[in-house]
Amino acid sequence: MLFNSIDFAIFFPIVAILYLFSPAQLKIYVLLASSCLFYMAFVPQYIVIPAVTILVVYYAAIGIENGRPAFRKYYLAAGILVPCLMLAFFKYAGFISSNVMSAARAAGWETSDIVLQIILPIGISFYTFQSLSYVVEVYRGHQKAERNFTVLATFVMFFPQLVAGPIERPQNLLHQFRVVHSVEYERITSGLKRMALGFFKKLVVADLLAIYVNDVYAAPRDYNGLQLTIATVFFAYQIYCDFSGYSDIAVGAARVMGFRLMENFRAPYHAASIREFWQRWHISLSTWFRDYVYIPMGGSRVGGRRLFWNILATFAISGLWHGANWTFVAWGVLNGVYVLIEIMTTNMRDRIWSVVRVSESSVVRRTTGVVVTFLLTCVAWIFFRSQNFDDAWYILSHLGTNWDFGAIRTPHFLLRQMPVALGGVLFVELINVVQSRMSVTKVVSRAPLAMRWALYLGILFAVIFFGVYQETQFIYFQF
């Protein structure tokens, strides 16, 4: 069930009302049942996969907490390996088989063209990582094993963030399912406003930009350098508004029912370095890889080649997590290379800025960092969005060629849809600028009543009249 569907427009109000007005002892069952229904709206039989994951981590965590010290690692291994093996099978079996076949043919062996075709269970990467964090935190002693199976199942299956995050830690979310949430006007309206912003980002900005991006990236050789550049910049904002829009809807929907989810984005294109970008982009995943992959490998405590390896390996795994395609791995490795270059050139860049007498807090230095970081991020997004390496290389090698303004195609988009989409981008960035200095909620609440309602109605008007209503899937649903 997509957030931007009629089904969800009917589903969510019913669930929210049932949950808020149900007796305290029934609330958790309403949440779990509705979450299972939400998941089964995609492929009903795949509900078995999260069910197996929940069963495994439930008993593994209890075994870790109650078992003999000598067996704790075995319970941990079971709680990690079983969900990971299921993730590997459903997400990477086809990728592995196709690469094995390609390698065999390259070696001169005769092979069939049979490649495993498996439908990827929606959200499997997200709920698997959330389940893994629960088991690891119990093992580390940071979280008590949950004895109530229904509570743990709801933690894994909670529908607002089930299929695309944020990837929650048990310390933040698990205990909230024991709280009795009631009707609170300010909280509910705050959640609805956050959802409205998410729908605006998705329907008005991301999906309008996607019209041009999809055309160009489907056949990049039909477009000149200017069009390729425009499409690449558009994609940077398409994926940001698409994914942060999903996160806004998830956070808002949870807030309506009384739950607090972590913030997943913090104005990522305002970052002045690649390292800062990853502190602002998909924060729940970035911190997950930091805490459960990078730091256990030694993190930054080691030096030299080992540090370089830790960074590159973490980013490569992150790229592979995003998709079973070598282009995603290249995207991850490229971001890792960016970080390594930043680390190696820190002293040199500081000396250059000191020579020209520009302080670290200078607006010029900050602006330069933001522009360079955005451009580097856009280059990396080419690998993320391209269908294969040939397309990615073609786009990269032609970005600066043949900037013919008269050859720009799709005039209907340029005349009607692009101005709306670009206006939406400016509006989103204005919110980010304000949020970096003070709470947007407080700013809006202090505005005159007429101004507040003009803003609310303006967003609603934009969603209704300019939104793309084709139930387009959120980009991160494929992961």
C-alpha positions, -999 to 999 in steps of 0.1 A, spaced: 0 0 0 16 32 -12 13 64 9 3 83 -22 -27 60 -29 -64 61 -24 -61 30 -4 -38 47 22 -61 78 22 -89 54 34 -67 31 55 -48 56 77 -78 77 91 -95 44 100 -65 30 117 -57 62 136 -93 65 149 -94 28 159 -61 31 176 -67 63 195 -102 53 207 -95 16 214 -92 5 251 -56 6 263 -53 -32 263 -63 -35 227 -42 -7 212 -12 -28 205 -33 -54 187 -49 -27 165 -14 -15 155 -1 -50 148 -31 -61 128 -32 -29 108 6 -31 101 2 -67 88 -27 -56 66 -6 -27 53 23 -51 44 0 -77 29 -14 -51 5 18 -56 -16 23 -94 -18 2 -111 8 22 -144 11 54 -124 18 41 -117 53 58 -150 62 93 -134 57 90 -107 85 72 -133 106 102 -156 105 125 -127 112 105 -117 142 104 -152 156 141 -156 152 151 -124 168 126 -128 196 140 -161 208 176 -151 200 173 -120 222 159 -140 251 186 -166 246 212 -139 247 198 -125 279 190 -158 298 215 -182 282 248 -193 296 276 -168 287 293 -194 266 262 -196 243 254 -159 240 275 -156 209 256 -185 193 223 -169 199 237 -136 185 249 -154 154 215 -170 149 198 -137 153 220 -121 127 226 -149 102 190 -160 97 176 -125 88 208 -118 67 205 -151 48 169 -143 40 178 -108 28 207 -122 7 184 -148 -9 156 -125 -18 176 -95 -27 209 -108 -41 202 -144 -54 194 -131 -89 224 -107 -88 248 -134 -78 235 -159 -103 238 -135 -132 273 -125 -122 283 -162 -119 269 -168 -154 288 -138 -168 320 -149 -152 316 -185 -166 309 -172 -201 340 -149 -198 360 -180 -189 348 -198 -220 324 -222 -203 291 -231 -218 262 -220 -196 225 -216 -198 208 -182 -196 188 -191 -165 189 -164 -139 169 -165 -107 139 -141 -109 126 -134 -74 102 -107 -64 119 -86 -38 98 -84 -6 89 -48 0 109 -32 28 130 -62 35 163 -42 38 147 -19 64 130 -43 87 159 -67 86 183 -39 97 159 -28 124 156 -64 137 194 -67 136 199 -36 157 175 -50 183 195 -83 187 228 -65 188 217 -39 213 204 -68 236 238 -85 232 256 -53 241 234 -48 272 219 -16 260 184 -31 256 164 -56 276 150 -86 256 113 -80 249 92 -108 264 59 -96 249 59 -111 214 32 -88 202 52 -57 213 83 -69 195 63 -78 164 48 -44 163 82 -28 167 94 -46 135 61 -42 116 51 -7 126 35 4 93 45 41 91 82 32 88 80 -5 79 90 -3 42 114 26 39 124 37 74 135 55 94 154 25 107 147 28 144 168 17 173 149 -3 200 159 22 227 139 49 209 108 31 197 102 -2 215 92 13 248 67 36 231 44 7 224 37 3 261 26 40 264 -12 46 262 -17 73 237 -48 94 237 -63 122 216 -43 154 217 -53 181 193 -19 198 190 0 166 184 -25 153 159 -26 185 139 12 187 140 14 152 126 -11 160 98 9 191 88 41 171 87 23 145 65 11 173 42 46 186 38 57 150 29 29 147 3 40 181 -12 76 169 -15 66 137 -31 37 146 -54 45 181 -64 83 182 -64 98 147 -67 72 133 -92 72 164 -114 110 163 -116 108 126 -123 90 133 -156 121 149 -171 147 127 -152 131 95 -164 130 106 -200 167 116 -200 181 87 -181 161 62 -201 179 72 -233 208 95 -224 224 94 -258 193 113 -272 202 143 -251 229 169 -251 252 179 -222 229 207 -210 200 183 -208 221 156 -190 233 182 -165 197 195 -158 184 159 -154 213 151 -130 206 181 -108 169 174 -110 175 139 -98 194 151 -68 163 170 -57 139 143 -69 155 116 -47 158 140 -18 122 151 -19 110 116 -27 128 100 3 125 129 28 89 132 17 83 95 27 101 102 60 79 132 66 48 112 60 61 84 82 70 107 111 38 126 107 16 95 107 33 81 137 30 115 155 -8 115 149 -10 82 168 14 94 195 47 79 185 80 97 180 102 86 151 138 99 145 145 125 120 160 110 88 171 142 70 186 175 80 190 197 49 216 175 33 224 198 4 235 225 29 265 203 39 299 218 34 317 184 31 309 149 21 313 137 57 288 163 68 265 153 40 263 118 54 255 132 88 225 148 72 213 123 46 194 91 55 206 96 91 190 64 104 210 43 79 242 63 81 243 59 119 234 22 115 264 15 93 286 36 116 275 17 148 272 -18 135 298 -20 106 323 8 107 330 10 145 332 -29 150 358 -30 122 379 -5 142 364 27 129 387 57 131 407 43 160 430 26 135 452 45 111 468 41 77 456 15 53 433 0 79 413 32 82 411 35 44 398 0 42 372 5 69 358 36 52 358 21 17 343 -13 29 316 5 48 306 26 19 308 -3 -5 285 -24 17 261 6 19 260 8 -18 253 -29 -22 225 -25 5 208 0 -18 205 -23 -47 218 -55 -63 237 -38 -91 273 -28 -95 263 8 -102 252 10 -66 285 -4 -54 303 22 -75 281 49 -60 290 38 -25 328 34 -32 329 68 -49 314 84 -18 340 65 2 368 79 -20 354 114 -15 357 110 22 392 96 20 403 126 -2 387 150 23 407 133 51 440 134 32 437 170 20 424 185 53 457 202 62 465 213 27 430 229 23 434 246 57 468 261 46 453 274 14 425 291 32 449 306 57 471 320 29 441 338 14 431 349 49 397 332 50 387 320 84 371 286 91 338 303 100 338 325 68 307 326 47 329 324 16 345 292 28 312 276 39 295 285 6 324 271 -14 322 239 6 284 236 0 287 242 -37 316 217 -42 299 191 -20 266 194 -40 285 190 -73 304 160 -61 271 145 -48 255 150 -81 283 132 -99 279 103 -75 241 103 -81 248 95 -118 259 60 -109 229 56 -85 204 66 -112 219 51 -143 207 17 -156 243 5 -163 279 16 -164 277 24 -201 250 50 -195 268 64 -164 300 68 -183 282 84 -213 265 109 -190 297 117 -171 317 123 -203 291 145 -219 280 167 -191 301 196 -203 295 192 -240 270 208 -264 252 231 -242 225 241 -267 197 259 -250 176 257 -281 176 219 -281 160 214 -247 131 190 -252 97 184 -236 84 220 -239 52 212 -220 72 202 -189 94 233 -192 65 257 -197 42 243 -170 56 216 -147 92 227 -143 84 261 -128 61 244 -103 87 218 -94 115 244 -91 92 266 -70 86 236 -48 124 230 -45 129 267 -34 100 263 -9 116 232 6 150 248 8 135 279 24 120 256 51 155 241 56 171 275 60 146 286 86 148 252 104 186 256 106 181 288 127 149 282 146 119 258 148 97 262 117 68 250 138 73 279 162 77 304 134 45 293 118 26 292 151 36 328 158 24 341 124 -10 357 121 -39 334 116 -46 345 81 -10 339 71 -9 304 87 -41 293 68 -28 308 36 3 286 40 -17 255 48 -42 261 19 -13 269 -4 3 235 2 -31 217 -1 -38 236 -33 -4 227 -48 -9 190 -39 -44 188 -54 -38 208 -86 -1 202 -94 6 168 -78 12 137 -100 -15 112 -92 -2 80 -108 6 62 -75 43 63 -84 64 41 -61 88 58 -37 124 54 -49 135 37 -17 108 11 -19 130 -9 -43 156 -13 -16 
